[in-house]
Amino acid sequence: MSKYMTKQRRILTEYLAKHTDESLTANTIAEALSDTISKSAVYRNLAAMENEGKLRRVAAGNSREVFYQYTDSDSCREHLHMSCKRCGKTYHMEQSIAKLLIDNLDKKENFSIDKGETILYGICGDCKKGKAHQ
């Protein structure tokens, strides 16, 4: 059940909806919204939104750093996701590739994938090349 939409919650939701294909730390979000939302309100709302299933929380590799991705948009619900175990970045899988995977698993294994809940973990191209993420 959705929580009451406070002004702070609305601002946070709007910000996250503009960054659906990104994984962001709570600190990054708090810094971006520091003029309008307190850090504690960001953390409190992120926890509530995660409990409501509107956010996905992913830890990067052996790091303590936690990343959040907004998944309550139509674009996220309809995509498979790939998450880098080194940097924590999460990507939408291209639809044609996802369709091949989904169709093959359904035909060969008689298994249906829930696109909105599925994350494939591995190493992203930038990390394989040794490039730092911004």
C-alpha positions as semicolon CSV with decimal commas, in nm:
position;residue;x (nm);y (nm);z (nm)
1;M;0,000;0,000;0,000
2;S;0,134;0,340;-0,097
3;K;0,242;0,585;0,166
4;Y;0,085;0,930;0,189
5;M;0,247;1,155;-0,072
6;T;0,415;1,436;0,121
7;K;0,586;1,723;-0,060
8;Q;0,925;1,569;0,018
9;R;0,813;1,229;-0,108
10;R;0,680;1,384;-0,429
11;I;1,009;1,567;-0,493
12;L;1,209;1,249;-0,427
13;T;0,980;1,043;-0,652
14;E;1,005;1,298;-0,933
15;Y;1,385;1,298;-0,904
16;L;1,404;0,918;-0,910
17;A;1,162;0,897;-1,204
18;K;1,405;1,113;-1,405
19;H;1,687;0,865;-1,329
20;T;1,519;0,528;-1,389
21;D;1,814;0,373;-1,571
22;E;2,062;0,468;-1,300
23;S;2,161;0,322;-0,968
24;L;2,219;0,599;-0,716
25;T;2,349;0,599;-0,361
26;A;2,136;0,754;-0,088
27;N;2,411;1,010;-0,038
28;T;2,408;1,106;-0,409
29;I;2,031;1,150;-0,394
30;A;2,049;1,349;-0,070
31;E;2,315;1,581;-0,216
32;A;2,114;1,638;-0,534
33;L;1,805;1,727;-0,331
34;S;1,975;1,903;-0,040
35;D;1,800;2,233;-0,116
36;T;1,456;2,077;-0,074
37;I;1,478;1,760;0,137
38;S;1,676;1,678;0,451
39;K;1,916;1,386;0,441
40;S;1,717;1,200;0,706
41;A;1,397;1,241;0,503
42;V;1,572;1,099;0,197
43;Y;1,687;0,792;0,392
44;R;1,346;0,747;0,558
45;N;1,161;0,773;0,226
46;L;1,404;0,544;0,044
47;A;1,346;0,277;0,308
48;A;0,970;0,317;0,282
49;M;0,977;0,309;-0,099
50;E;1,191;-0,005;-0,094
51;N;0,940;-0,173;0,139
52;E;0,661;-0,073;-0,102
53;G;0,847;-0,234;-0,392
54;K;0,911;0,095;-0,571
55;L;1,289;0,078;-0,538
56;R;1,547;-0,192;-0,584
57;R;1,848;-0,189;-0,352
58;V;2,174;-0,337;-0,482
59;A;2,513;-0,365;-0,312
60;A;2,825;-0,325;-0,526
61;G;3,072;-0,612;-0,500
62;N;3,247;-0,634;-0,166
63;S;3,172;-0,270;-0,093
64;R;2,940;-0,145;0,178
65;E;2,799;0,104;-0,069
66;V;2,434;0,049;-0,152
67;F;2,267;0,170;-0,470
68;Y;1,900;0,238;-0,531
69;Q;1,713;0,214;-0,857
70;Y;1,359;0,341;-0,904
71;T;1,151;0,057;-1,046
72;D;0,799;0,195;-1,018
73;S;0,799;0,341;-1,369
74;D;0,644;0,165;-1,666
75;S;0,982;0,158;-1,841
76;C;1,140;-0,041;-1,556
77;R;0,854;-0,284;-1,510
78;E;0,889;-0,394;-1,872
79;H;1,266;-0,451;-1,875
80;L;1,506;-0,714;-1,756
81;H;1,791;-0,559;-1,563
82;M;2,165;-0,620;-1,556
83;S;2,364;-0,511;-1,252
84;C;2,741;-0,475;-1,230
85;K;2,890;-0,649;-0,927
86;R;3,187;-0,409;-0,925
87;C;3,037;-0,064;-0,960
88;G;2,671;-0,134;-0,875
89;K;2,532;0,031;-1,188
90;T;2,211;-0,124;-1,317
91;Y;2,110;-0,122;-1,683
92;H;1,797;-0,205;-1,879
93;M;1,860;-0,498;-2,109
94;E;1,778;-0,426;-2,471
95;Q;1,425;-0,552;-2,541
96;S;1,519;-0,776;-2,837
97;I;1,786;-0,957;-2,632
98;A;1,552;-0,989;-2,333
99;K;1,280;-1,133;-2,558
100;L;1,520;-1,399;-2,689
101;L;1,618;-1,496;-2,334
102;I;1,260;-1,498;-2,207
103;D;1,128;-1,695;-2,505
104;N;1,408;-1,951;-2,490
105;L;1,368;-2,009;-2,116
106;D;0,995;-2,047;-2,161
107;K;1,033;-2,296;-2,449
108;K;1,338;-2,494;-2,333
109;E;1,293;-2,487;-1,956
110;N;0,918;-2,423;-1,928
111;F;1,004;-2,127;-1,703
112;S;0,849;-1,781;-1,717
113;I;1,052;-1,480;-1,609
114;D;0,905;-1,189;-1,414
115;K;1,068;-0,901;-1,602
116;G;1,016;-0,643;-1,330
117;E;1,182;-0,860;-1,066
118;T;1,470;-1,013;-1,260
119;I;1,828;-0,890;-1,235
120;L;2,124;-1,053;-1,405
121;Y;2,452;-0,995;-1,220
122;G;2,789;-0,967;-1,389
123;I;3,056;-0,715;-1,484
124;C;2,969;-0,415;-1,704
125;G;3,170;-0,311;-2,009
126;D;3,322;-0,008;-1,836
127;C;3,446;-0,216;-1,543
128;K;3,585;-0,481;-1,779
129;K;3,779;-0,205;-1,954
130;G;3,891;-0,054;-1,622
131;K;3,703;0,272;-1,678
132;A;3,584;0,458;-1,369
133;H;3,214;0,547;-1,343
134;Q;3,114;0,902;-1,278
